[in-house]
């Protein structure tokens, strides 16, 4: 009985302790929840106060400013390391007394934390209200360090700008008065006023009707100066183009630099600008003149091939007109899948312009898409693109659809060119050729000089100064004699010169044959340890007549004599005898024209 009583007593104590700790845990959890809820309520109240404009920006950003100056900045340091002729050298540790290193990932986050309170206060102002049917309020446009403020009157604007300046002073930011301007518009016309005085020492100039300022790289006044923007941007684009194509870069690097360094000068502005296609076509013509001037293109070379992808036999350049049309299609799609309120306002304005029969970016986008065989279904929030075969593509994935349609359009233009595009089209339609390998040299040979690429392109486009070219393409006067000036037998054309002239058979044709075959020959004998290294393809070194070791023996251009004297073609280009496997590898090569390929293949076999 005693043991039972003792056991029950211990059990009671254990149950009491479990109950106590359970209540204690629940109490702790409740307290933590209350603290979290309290903090959230405080944050919400602060946000409400901020939105109502009852707290100064200095009070909001004080914590961030202290964190920036007193805590983070002192802990940041950097050491510069560089490679020199003497080896790797490094500097002493450099400490930051203020701010963060440029390019650090924390910079945009910290900058956003500092500027957000100012944006909140601006959003709480009256701003400028648009009229019906587009009923919305515009207070400001802010992107990184570019800020545009809207107000309904001069007094309201001055009051808002003073508040903004006070908030920026607390954060440590300063206005650049030289880049700031004020525009007063009354009933659609610019009203010239005196400069706006922000404080005793600083003022912001007021723009007249003929003056402009730059916002996000775009010249503006009461409206964007489209003509002036295009003029300035095109000059900069052509300037960069001249630098690129006059440089010692390879052809591949020149094309990449053109598309990634020069073209963005224009493409960045195309999202918001409306430019006439005739002016863009003129910019393309000026660009091609520069490329021709520096040897990047034959004067009579195909324009379509210039803008075709390199994997299809083109040069891979981008046309200004083409990029403009593609961007307008993508911009229209973005208007309809982006939920941002400002995008909604633009969308409503464009739809109103369509209904009123005025110029609209939506109408332009639909027209440019139809040129590519695409049909736009612009419906918020899921716009679609419909191809000719009825396939629907989501608006966010329209980029790939546009690129595919554009390449098909360019290929169609090349097929229409009976002269320049004939040889390239023959390779597209040749079932015996691997399309991926046929023009692989254009994509893989990134160090190829421009004059080499242009020279091969002239062969493809039949632009060599042959008699056929002068008579049929150039249209020069004369008797019309087209026979080859070397052999005097066949017509002097590009196919004849490359693979059909008897006068060149034992000289240039033979040298071309040997130079191409020796690359494969050296690779084979290197695998059999007959040589220690491969000879570069550009080397003038020719193979020796014989190579031999314990494993194999190789012959280069040595005749083989058979028992049958009727065998006349006994001079084999290369022969490798594998002693271990007792097999003979015979290498034969020919460089025939397309029409003679099957005949030569049967001859070699």
BELQUI-V279065 format. One record per pair of residues at least 12 apart in sequence whose ideal C-beta (glycine too) atoms are under 8 Angstrom apart, sorted by the first residue. I is the first residue (numbers start at 1). J is the second residue. D is the distance in whole Angstrom. If there is no record, write none. Layout:
# BELQUI-V279065
i=I j=J d=D
i=I j=J d=D
This chain:
# BELQUI-V279065
i=47 j=120 d=8
i=50 j=117 d=6
i=50 j=120 d=5
i=50 j=121 d=7
i=50 j=124 d=8
i=51 j=120 d=6
i=51 j=123 d=7
i=51 j=124 d=5
i=52 j=124 d=7
i=53 j=121 d=6
i=53 j=124 d=5
i=53 j=125 d=8
i=53 j=163 d=8
i=56 j=166 d=7
i=56 j=167 d=7
i=56 j=170 d=8
i=57 j=117 d=5
i=57 j=118 d=6
i=57 j=121 d=6
i=57 j=163 d=8
i=57 j=166 d=6
i=57 j=167 d=3
i=57 j=168 d=8
i=57 j=170 d=6
i=57 j=171 d=8
i=58 j=166 d=7
i=58 j=167 d=7
i=58 j=169 d=8
i=58 j=170 d=4
i=60 j=117 d=4
i=61 j=113 d=8
i=61 j=114 d=5
i=61 j=117 d=6
i=61 j=167 d=7
i=61 j=170 d=6
i=61 j=171 d=5
i=62 j=170 d=7
i=64 j=110 d=7
i=64 j=113 d=5
i=64 j=114 d=5
i=64 j=171 d=8
i=65 j=114 d=7
i=65 j=170 d=7
i=65 j=171 d=6
i=65 j=172 d=7
i=68 j=99 d=7
i=68 j=100 d=8
i=68 j=110 d=6
i=68 j=114 d=8
i=68 j=172 d=8
i=69 j=98 d=7
i=72 j=100 d=7
i=72 j=106 d=8
i=72 j=110 d=8
i=73 j=96 d=5
i=73 j=97 d=6
i=73 j=98 d=6
i=73 j=99 d=6
i=73 j=100 d=7
i=74 j=95 d=8
i=74 j=96 d=8
i=74 j=97 d=8
i=76 j=95 d=7
i=76 j=96 d=4
i=76 j=100 d=6
i=76 j=101 d=6
i=77 j=93 d=5
i=77 j=94 d=6
i=77 j=95 d=5
i=77 j=96 d=7
i=78 j=93 d=7
i=78 j=94 d=5
i=78 j=96 d=7
i=78 j=101 d=6
i=79 j=91 d=6
i=79 j=92 d=7
i=79 j=93 d=6
i=79 j=94 d=7
i=80 j=94 d=7
i=108 j=144 d=8
i=111 j=144 d=8
i=114 j=171 d=5
i=114 j=173 d=8
i=115 j=142 d=7
i=115 j=171 d=7
i=117 j=167 d=7
i=118 j=164 d=6
i=118 j=167 d=5
i=118 j=168 d=7
i=118 j=171 d=8
i=119 j=140 d=7
i=119 j=142 d=6
i=121 j=163 d=6
i=121 j=164 d=8
i=121 j=167 d=7
i=122 j=139 d=5
i=122 j=140 d=4
i=122 j=142 d=8
i=122 j=149 d=7
i=122 j=160 d=7
i=122 j=164 d=7
i=123 j=139 d=5
i=123 j=140 d=7
i=125 j=139 d=5
i=125 j=151 d=7
i=125 j=156 d=8
i=125 j=160 d=5
i=126 j=139 d=8
i=126 j=151 d=7
i=126 j=152 d=6
i=126 j=156 d=6
i=127 j=139 d=4
i=127 j=140 d=7
i=127 j=150 d=5
i=127 j=151 d=7
i=127 j=152 d=7
i=128 j=150 d=4
i=128 j=151 d=6
i=128 j=152 d=5
i=129 j=152 d=7
i=130 j=345 d=7
i=133 j=348 d=7
i=133 j=352 d=7
i=134 j=345 d=6
i=134 j=348 d=5
i=134 j=349 d=6
i=134 j=352 d=7
i=136 j=341 d=7
i=136 j=344 d=8
i=136 j=345 d=5
i=138 j=150 d=5
i=138 j=342 d=8
i=138 j=345 d=8
i=141 j=215 d=8
i=141 j=342 d=8
i=143 j=216 d=6
i=146 j=215 d=6
i=146 j=216 d=5
i=147 j=164 d=8
i=148 j=215 d=6
i=149 j=161 d=6
i=149 j=164 d=7
i=154 j=184 d=6
i=154 j=193 d=7
i=157 j=182 d=7
i=157 j=196 d=8
i=158 j=196 d=6
i=161 j=196 d=7
i=161 j=198 d=6
i=161 j=204 d=8
i=162 j=198 d=6
i=165 j=198 d=6
i=165 j=199 d=8
i=175 j=198 d=8
i=175 j=202 d=7
i=177 j=202 d=6
i=177 j=203 d=7
i=177 j=204 d=6
i=177 j=205 d=8
i=179 j=213 d=8
i=179 j=214 d=7
i=180 j=204 d=5
i=180 j=205 d=8
i=180 j=213 d=8
i=181 j=204 d=7
i=181 j=205 d=6
i=181 j=206 d=7
i=181 j=207 d=5
i=181 j=211 d=8
i=181 j=213 d=4
i=182 j=195 d=8
i=182 j=196 d=5
i=182 j=204 d=5
i=182 j=205 d=7
i=182 j=206 d=5
i=182 j=207 d=7
i=183 j=206 d=8
i=183 j=207 d=5
i=183 j=213 d=8
i=183 j=221 d=6
i=183 j=222 d=6
i=184 j=206 d=7
i=185 j=222 d=5
i=188 j=222 d=8
i=189 j=209 d=8
i=189 j=222 d=8
i=190 j=207 d=7
i=190 j=208 d=7
i=190 j=209 d=4
i=190 j=221 d=6
i=190 j=222 d=5
i=192 j=206 d=7
i=192 j=208 d=5
i=192 j=209 d=7
i=193 j=206 d=5
i=194 j=206 d=6
i=207 j=221 d=6
i=209 j=221 d=7
i=212 j=225 d=6
i=212 j=228 d=7
i=217 j=268 d=7
i=217 j=269 d=7
i=218 j=269 d=6
i=218 j=272 d=7
i=218 j=273 d=8
i=219 j=232 d=7
i=224 j=272 d=7
i=224 j=273 d=7
i=226 j=273 d=5
i=226 j=274 d=6
i=226 j=275 d=6
i=229 j=269 d=6
i=229 j=273 d=6
i=230 j=269 d=8
i=230 j=273 d=7
i=230 j=275 d=5
i=230 j=279 d=6
i=233 j=265 d=5
i=233 j=266 d=5
i=233 j=269 d=6
i=234 j=266 d=7
i=234 j=279 d=8
i=234 j=283 d=5
i=234 j=286 d=8
i=236 j=265 d=5
i=237 j=262 d=5
i=237 j=263 d=7
i=237 j=265 d=5
i=237 j=266 d=5
i=237 j=283 d=7
i=237 j=287 d=7
i=237 j=320 d=8
i=238 j=283 d=8
i=238 j=286 d=6
i=238 j=287 d=7
i=238 j=290 d=6
i=240 j=261 d=6
i=240 j=262 d=4
i=240 j=265 d=7
i=241 j=258 d=6
i=241 j=262 d=5
i=241 j=287 d=6
i=241 j=290 d=5
i=241 j=291 d=8
i=242 j=290 d=5
i=242 j=294 d=8
i=244 j=257 d=5
i=244 j=258 d=6
i=244 j=261 d=7
i=244 j=262 d=6
i=245 j=258 d=8
i=245 j=290 d=6
i=245 j=291 d=6
i=245 j=293 d=8
i=245 j=294 d=4
i=245 j=296 d=5
i=245 j=450 d=8
i=246 j=294 d=5
i=250 j=446 d=6
i=250 j=447 d=5
i=250 j=448 d=6
i=250 j=449 d=6
i=250 j=450 d=7
i=251 j=296 d=8
i=251 j=315 d=8
i=251 j=448 d=6
i=251 j=449 d=7
i=251 j=450 d=4
i=251 j=452 d=8
i=251 j=453 d=4
i=251 j=454 d=8
i=252 j=310 d=8
i=252 j=443 d=8
i=252 j=445 d=8
i=252 j=446 d=4
i=252 j=447 d=8
i=252 j=448 d=7
i=253 j=446 d=7
i=254 j=296 d=7
i=254 j=450 d=6
i=255 j=310 d=8
i=255 j=315 d=6
i=255 j=316 d=5
i=255 j=317 d=6
i=258 j=317 d=6
i=258 j=318 d=8
i=259 j=316 d=8
i=259 j=317 d=7
i=259 j=318 d=5
i=263 j=318 d=6
i=263 j=320 d=7
i=263 j=323 d=7
i=266 j=283 d=8
i=266 j=320 d=6
i=266 j=323 d=7
i=266 j=324 d=8
i=267 j=323 d=5
i=267 j=327 d=6
i=270 j=323 d=7
i=270 j=324 d=5
i=270 j=327 d=4
i=270 j=328 d=7
i=271 j=327 d=6
i=271 j=331 d=6
i=274 j=359 d=7
i=274 j=361 d=7
i=274 j=364 d=8
i=275 j=324 d=7
i=277 j=321 d=6
i=277 j=324 d=8
i=280 j=320 d=5
i=280 j=321 d=4
i=280 j=324 d=6
i=281 j=321 d=6
i=283 j=320 d=5
i=284 j=319 d=6
i=284 j=320 d=5
i=284 j=321 d=6
i=287 j=320 d=7
i=288 j=303 d=7
i=288 j=306 d=7
i=291 j=306 d=8
i=295 j=450 d=6
i=295 j=451 d=6
i=295 j=454 d=6
i=296 j=450 d=5
i=296 j=454 d=7
i=297 j=315 d=8
i=297 j=454 d=7
i=298 j=454 d=7
i=298 j=457 d=7
i=298 j=458 d=5
i=298 j=461 d=7
i=298 j=463 d=5
i=300 j=420 d=8
i=300 j=463 d=6
i=300 j=473 d=7
i=301 j=420 d=7
i=301 j=457 d=7
i=301 j=458 d=7
i=301 j=461 d=6
i=301 j=463 d=6
i=302 j=414 d=7
i=302 j=417 d=6
i=302 j=420 d=4
i=302 j=421 d=6
i=302 j=461 d=6
i=304 j=410 d=5
i=304 j=413 d=4
i=304 j=414 d=5
i=304 j=417 d=7
i=304 j=421 d=7
i=305 j=414 d=6
i=305 j=420 d=7
i=305 j=421 d=7
i=305 j=424 d=7
i=305 j=457 d=7
i=305 j=460 d=8
i=305 j=461 d=7
i=307 j=319 d=5
i=307 j=322 d=7
i=307 j=410 d=6
i=308 j=407 d=7
i=308 j=410 d=5
i=308 j=411 d=7
i=308 j=414 d=7
i=309 j=407 d=6
i=310 j=439 d=7
i=310 j=442 d=4
i=310 j=443 d=5
i=311 j=436 d=7
i=311 j=439 d=6
i=311 j=440 d=8
i=311 j=442 d=7
i=311 j=443 d=6
i=312 j=407 d=7
i=312 j=411 d=7
i=312 j=424 d=8
i=312 j=428 d=8
i=312 j=439 d=6
i=313 j=424 d=5
i=313 j=427 d=7
i=313 j=428 d=8
i=313 j=438 d=7
i=313 j=439 d=5
i=313 j=442 d=7
i=313 j=460 d=7
i=314 j=410 d=7
i=314 j=442 d=8
i=315 j=442 d=8
i=315 j=453 d=8
i=315 j=457 d=7
i=316 j=442 d=8
i=322 j=406 d=7
i=325 j=368 d=4
i=325 j=371 d=7
i=326 j=368 d=8
i=326 j=402 d=5
i=326 j=406 d=7
i=328 j=361 d=6
i=328 j=364 d=5
i=328 j=365 d=5
i=328 j=368 d=6
i=329 j=365 d=5
i=329 j=368 d=6
i=329 j=369 d=5
i=329 j=374 d=8
i=329 j=376 d=7
i=329 j=398 d=7
i=329 j=402 d=6
i=330 j=398 d=6
i=330 j=399 d=7
i=330 j=402 d=7
i=331 j=361 d=6
i=331 j=365 d=7
i=332 j=361 d=6
i=332 j=362 d=6
i=332 j=365 d=3
i=332 j=366 d=8
i=332 j=376 d=7
i=332 j=378 d=6
i=332 j=383 d=8
i=333 j=365 d=8
i=333 j=376 d=8
i=333 j=378 d=8
i=333 j=383 d=5
i=333 j=385 d=7
i=333 j=395 d=4
i=333 j=396 d=7
i=333 j=398 d=5
i=334 j=395 d=8
i=335 j=347 d=5
i=335 j=350 d=7
i=335 j=361 d=8
i=335 j=362 d=8
i=335 j=378 d=8
i=336 j=378 d=5
i=336 j=379 d=7
i=336 j=380 d=5
i=336 j=381 d=7
i=336 j=382 d=8
i=336 j=383 d=4
i=336 j=395 d=6
i=337 j=380 d=8
i=337 j=381 d=6
i=337 j=382 d=7
i=337 j=383 d=6
i=337 j=395 d=5
i=337 j=396 d=6
i=339 j=381 d=7
i=347 j=380 d=7
i=350 j=362 d=5
i=362 j=378 d=6
i=365 j=378 d=8
i=366 j=378 d=8
i=369 j=385 d=7
i=371 j=409 d=8
i=372 j=402 d=7
i=372 j=405 d=4
i=372 j=406 d=6
i=372 j=409 d=6
i=373 j=387 d=7
i=373 j=388 d=5
i=373 j=405 d=6
i=373 j=408 d=8
i=374 j=386 d=7
i=374 j=387 d=6
i=374 j=388 d=8
i=374 j=401 d=7
i=374 j=402 d=7
i=374 j=405 d=6
i=375 j=387 d=8
i=377 j=392 d=8
i=382 j=394 d=7
i=382 j=395 d=7
i=383 j=395 d=4
i=385 j=398 d=5
i=385 j=401 d=6
i=387 j=401 d=7
i=387 j=405 d=8
i=411 j=428 d=8
i=419 j=461 d=8
i=419 j=462 d=6
i=419 j=472 d=8
i=419 j=473 d=6
i=420 j=461 d=4
i=420 j=462 d=7
i=420 j=463 d=7
i=421 j=461 d=7
i=422 j=462 d=7
i=423 j=459 d=8
i=423 j=460 d=5
i=423 j=461 d=7
i=423 j=462 d=7
i=423 j=494 d=8
i=424 j=460 d=5
i=424 j=461 d=8
i=426 j=594 d=6
i=427 j=439 d=8
i=430 j=594 d=7
i=432 j=597 d=7
i=459 j=494 d=6
i=459 j=498 d=7
i=462 j=493 d=7
i=462 j=494 d=5
i=464 j=494 d=5
i=464 j=497 d=7
i=466 j=492 d=5
i=466 j=493 d=6
i=466 j=494 d=6
i=466 j=497 d=7
i=467 j=481 d=7
i=467 j=482 d=5
i=467 j=483 d=7
i=467 j=484 d=8
i=467 j=485 d=7
i=467 j=491 d=8
i=467 j=492 d=4
i=468 j=482 d=5
i=468 j=491 d=6
i=468 j=492 d=6
i=468 j=493 d=4
i=468 j=494 d=8
i=469 j=493 d=8
i=469 j=494 d=8
i=484 j=496 d=6
i=484 j=497 d=8
i=484 j=501 d=6
i=484 j=503 d=8
i=486 j=501 d=5
i=486 j=503 d=4
i=486 j=504 d=7
i=487 j=501 d=5
i=487 j=502 d=5
i=487 j=503 d=5
i=489 j=502 d=7
i=495 j=593 d=5
i=495 j=594 d=8
i=495 j=595 d=8
i=498 j=591 d=8
i=498 j=593 d=7
i=499 j=591 d=6
i=499 j=592 d=6
i=499 j=593 d=4
i=499 j=596 d=7
i=500 j=593 d=6
i=500 j=596 d=8
i=509 j=591 d=7
i=512 j=591 d=6
i=513 j=573 d=8
i=513 j=589 d=6
i=513 j=590 d=7
i=513 j=591 d=6
i=514 j=542 d=7
i=514 j=557 d=8
i=514 j=573 d=8
i=515 j=537 d=8
i=516 j=589 d=6
i=516 j=591 d=7
i=517 j=573 d=6
i=517 j=574 d=7
i=517 j=587 d=6
i=517 j=589 d=5
i=518 j=535 d=7
i=518 j=542 d=7
i=518 j=543 d=6
i=519 j=537 d=5
i=520 j=587 d=7
i=520 j=589 d=8
i=521 j=543 d=6
i=521 j=554 d=8
i=521 j=556 d=7
i=521 j=574 d=5
i=521 j=587 d=6
i=522 j=534 d=5
i=522 j=535 d=5
i=522 j=543 d=7
i=524 j=554 d=8
i=524 j=576 d=6
i=524 j=585 d=7
i=524 j=587 d=7
i=525 j=547 d=6
i=525 j=552 d=8
i=525 j=554 d=5
i=525 j=576 d=7
i=528 j=549 d=8
i=528 j=551 d=6
i=528 j=552 d=4
i=528 j=554 d=7
i=528 j=576 d=7
i=528 j=578 d=7
i=529 j=549 d=6
i=529 j=551 d=6
i=530 j=547 d=4
i=530 j=548 d=7
i=530 j=549 d=6
i=530 j=551 d=8
i=530 j=552 d=6
i=530 j=554 d=6
i=531 j=547 d=7
i=543 j=556 d=4
i=543 j=557 d=8
i=543 j=574 d=8
i=544 j=556 d=7
i=545 j=557 d=7
i=545 j=558 d=6
i=546 j=558 d=7
i=550 j=579 d=7
i=551 j=578 d=7
i=551 j=579 d=6
i=551 j=580 d=6
i=552 j=576 d=6
i=552 j=577 d=6
i=552 j=578 d=5
i=552 j=579 d=6
i=552 j=580 d=8
i=553 j=576 d=8
i=553 j=577 d=5
i=553 j=579 d=7
i=554 j=574 d=7
i=554 j=575 d=7
i=554 j=576 d=5
i=554 j=577 d=7
i=555 j=572 d=8
i=555 j=574 d=7
i=555 j=575 d=4
i=555 j=576 d=8
i=556 j=573 d=8
i=556 j=574 d=6
i=557 j=571 d=7
i=557 j=573 d=6
i=557 j=574 d=7
i=558 j=571 d=8
i=558 j=572 d=8
i=558 j=575 d=7
i=559 j=571 d=5
i=559 j=572 d=8
i=560 j=572 d=6
i=560 j=575 d=7
i=572 j=586 d=6
i=572 j=587 d=8
i=572 j=588 d=7
i=573 j=587 d=6
i=573 j=588 d=5
i=573 j=589 d=6
i=574 j=586 d=7
i=574 j=587 d=4
i=574 j=588 d=8
i=575 j=587 d=7
i=588 j=604 d=5
i=590 j=603 d=8
i=590 j=604 d=6
